Amino acid sequence: MDKLKIAFFDAKDYDKQSFIESNADGEFDITFLETRLTSDTVKLAEGCDIVCVFVNDDINRDVIDKLSELGVKLVALRCAGYNNVDVEYAYGKVHIVRVPAYSPYAVAEHAMALLLTSIRRIHKAYIRTKDFNFSLNGLTGFDLHGKTVGVIGTGKIGRIFIDICRGFGMNIIAYDKFPAADSGIEYVSLDELWERSDIISFHCPLTEENRHMVNTDTIAKMKKGVVLINTSRGALIDSEALLEGIKQRKIGAACLDVYEEESNIFFHDYSGHIVNDDTLARLISMPNVIVTSHQAFLTNEALKNIADTTLENIRGFFAKDTCPNEVCYKCANLANCKQTHEKKCF
Ligand code: NAI
């Protein structure tokens, strides 16, 4: 049998390294493409059986139709979230698989790293001491011990983040659309979470329903000085409203690993260029905002798991007719796509 051909979109050096290692025996024929998958670039998948994509590739209706015309059988997401895929439209045309978990620790630990950096002003101290400025003025932080953290989404990442916060002696409250029974977690309504939390961390998927769940109205309900941490998806937060909340001194700090308009910006080097996104530029200019560019997943362990699971998803789909990591809108409609079945969804 001919080798299966994979068009690998939005390839970065770290992706190439981990996939080349996982494919060391040359089982798959992988073409690494630097461009993102869009309606304009989909033709590059011609002759391939699979497209492998990441968070900012756009698998919309047009792309799905064109992939189907080209005979591509499988979209292999090398990430967990699938908000960039029109899953319902894809049903019956092209199968979608993902990597549901590669290192929830990586993301949860990054969330805590952002929080500690922010509230202990490490980002400021680092620059000062590099310049032999040993002044402490303006570096006063606050203890995490005894503070209340509100966690939105108590799945794999949210639960690990909760465990980390427990280690710091914090009080935990949480909101989840589907609370985990017998978890010992204190679930509250969203309104109560906004009102009681000193720190709020987002660990839920982005859906149409929760887009801009942080907006002018919800910010008004939060405590003055609240710290927001978003390692989930950018559009959970209305960035304009966030900026206004910061300017009004209502929001104490924001730690953002994701941004709603990140797709054309994150993962690229724009140093020396003029960035046209005024909202992002203004947010970055704030002393109490830390931005990392969708970096939370980026650990050696996660990259290896992503490559191994993606290739196993592809192997299983073509060789064994199994598809435990398939995403289909029918499963997704079961709310939290538990993927209890092993076989393909159609
Ligand atoms: P998971 O599926 O294990 O947990 C998600 C939780 O959110 C579930 O408990 C679910 O019931 C809950 N949920 C679903 N809809 C909700 C809603 N509308 N409101 C509140 N809760 C809701 O997912 P996991 O692995 O913990 O990942 C969480 C999110 O983290 C992903 O959806 C993805 O967006 C983001 N992520 C970010 C990464 C990064 O590098 N920044 C890397 C990996 C994931």
Residues whose N, C-alpha, C, O or C-beta is under 5 A from the ligand:
A	BS01	NAI	A80 G81 P100 V107 I152 G153 T154 G155 K156 I157 G158 Y175 D176 K177 F178 H203 C204 P205 L206 N210 T231 S232 R233 D257 H294 Q295 A296 F297 N336
